Amino acid sequence: MNEKIVQLKNEISKAIVGQENMIETLLIGLFTNGHILLEGVPGLAKTTTVKAISNALNLEFSRIQFTPDLLPSDILGAQIYDMKTGEFKTKRGPIFTNLLLADEINRAPAKVQSALLEVMQEQQVTLGEKTYNIDKPFLVLATQNPVEQEGAYSLPEAQLDRFMFKIVVGYNTKEEEYQIAKKVSMNSFEKVQAVLTKQDIDTIKEQIQNIYIDKELEDYIVELIFATRDPASYGLEDIEKYIQFGASPRATIDMFKAVKAKAFLRGNDHVSPVDIALIIKDTLRHRIILSYEAQAVGITTDDIIQKVLEAVKVP
């Protein structure tokens, strides 16, 4: 494994116990310019993890608490009239940062959530008649509570599709929870130090782009995506009624990028079918729109993806 990656993971582990998949997937998003949605109940160290990563990478960090009364200008900024000069001045919002934590994003209405669309896709913000570029690297890390919780809204499909990953954050193991409780009660968590620079991040990005992926595996990824759109053609007639819309072309693009990063973080110089299997659920689970029938019988997108993996032949 790359020495810098080992250093980075060791530094983050000073503040976080367990949650290896969440940490690794966050790093993949950072190194491939992909935004990430974290779903889980409160208290699972989502915010703490993001802060630890920003400290270890020496990046600017901003946090926005999403609430029902939040306005788009609270995120993006606004043009403010200065009565002394008679001119409009630009007040930049917290979106102008490297790592933006959009906490409990689904507690704000759709108008506010949609305010993030341009900046997530184009990495720029339009205020009045001017357009401002966001400094790189730039990553939106949004947390959301399960939709069944009171006061939570479903995110628009167009916005969901702009997230590279949706990570479902689960509880720690008994041993991990014991270690967390012990460290918190003793105040023994170490301070996270910066171990990577922006130049290191650019170097890692270049190394990831140079990871080799065979043409057969690229075709395999495309077949997996198409199986979510036309399951009957892949012998999956039994799940066709459960899928309203399959994964989008963005899913294919993100899979191509994510599997290279996954292979790199696992210490390999080429992509294998294992990398695809490890990353596909995080990449697709929010991009497959289920039918009402699927929701009625408790079928999840993870169930659909597992069926697709079993049906499409591995090269």
Rosetta blueprint (number, residue, H / E / L):
1 M L
2 N L
3 E H
4 K H
5 I H
6 V H
7 Q H
8 L H
9 K H
10 N H
11 E H
12 I H
13 S L
14 K L
15 A L
16 I L
17 V L
18 G L
19 Q L
20 E H
21 N H
22 M H
23 I H
24 E H
25 T H
26 L H
27 L H
28 I H
29 G H
30 L H
31 F H
32 T L
33 N L
34 G L
35 H E
36 I E
37 L E
38 L E
39 E E
40 G L
41 V L
42 P L
43 G L
44 L L
45 A L
46 K H
47 T H
48 T H
49 T H
50 V H
51 K H
52 A H
53 I H
54 S H
55 N H
56 A H
57 L H
58 N L
59 L L
60 E L
61 F E
62 S E
63 R E
64 I E
65 Q E
66 F L
67 T L
68 P L
69 D L
70 L L
71 L L
72 P H
73 S H
74 D H
75 I H
76 L H
77 G E
78 A E
79 Q E
80 I E
81 Y E
82 D E
83 M L
84 K L
85 T L
86 G L
87 E E
88 F E
89 K E
90 T E
91 K E
92 R E
93 G L
94 P L
95 I L
96 F L
97 T L
98 N L
99 L E
100 L E
101 L E
102 A E
103 D E
104 E L
105 I H
106 N H
107 R H
108 A L
109 P L
110 A H
111 K H
112 V H
113 Q H
114 S H
115 A L
116 L L
117 L H
118 E H
119 V H
120 M H
121 Q H
122 E H
123 Q L
124 Q E
125 V E
126 T E
127 L E
128 G L
129 E L
130 K E
131 T E
132 Y E
133 N E
134 I L
135 D L
136 K L
137 P L
138 F L
139 L E
140 V E
141 L E
142 A E
143 T E
144 Q E
145 N L
146 P L
147 V L
148 E L
149 Q L
150 E L
151 G L
152 A L
153 Y L
154 S L
155 L L
156 P L
157 E H
158 A H
159 Q H
160 L H
161 D L
162 R L
163 F E
164 M E
165 F E
166 K E
167 I E
168 V E
169 V L
170 G L
171 Y L
172 N L
173 T L
174 K H
175 E H
176 E H
177 E H
178 Y H
179 Q H
180 I H
181 A H
182 K H
183 K H
184 V H
185 S H
186 M H
187 N L
188 S L
189 F L
190 E L
191 K L
192 V L
193 Q L
194 A L
195 V L
196 L L
197 T L
198 K H
199 Q H
200 D H
201 I H
202 D H
203 T H
204 I H
205 K H
206 E H
207 Q H
208 I H
209 Q H
210 N L
211 I L
212 Y E
213 I L
214 D L
215 K H
216 E H
217 L H
218 E H
219 D H
220 Y H
221 I H
222 V H
223 E H
224 L H
225 I H
226 F H
227 A H
228 T H
229 R H
230 D L
231 P H
232 A H
233 S H
234 Y H
235 G L
236 L L
237 E H
238 D H
239 I H
240 E H
241 K L
242 Y L
243 I E
244 Q E
245 F E
246 G L
247 A L
248 S L
249 P H
250 R H
251 A H
252 T H
253 I H
254 D H
255 M H
256 F H
257 K H
258 A H
259 V H
260 K H
261 A H
262 K H
263 A H
264 F H
265 L H
266 R L
267 G L
268 N L
269 D L
270 H E
271 V L
272 S L
273 P H
274 V H
275 D H
276 I H
277 A H
278 L H
279 I H
280 I H
281 K H
282 D H
283 T H
284 L H
285 R L
286 H L
287 R L
288 I L
289 I E
290 L E
291 S L
292 Y H
293 E H
294 A H
295 Q H
296 A H
297 V H
298 G L
299 I L
300 T L
301 T H
302 D H
303 D H
304 I H
305 I H
306 Q H
307 K H
308 V H
309 L H
310 E H
311 A H
312 V L
313 K L
314 V L
315 P L
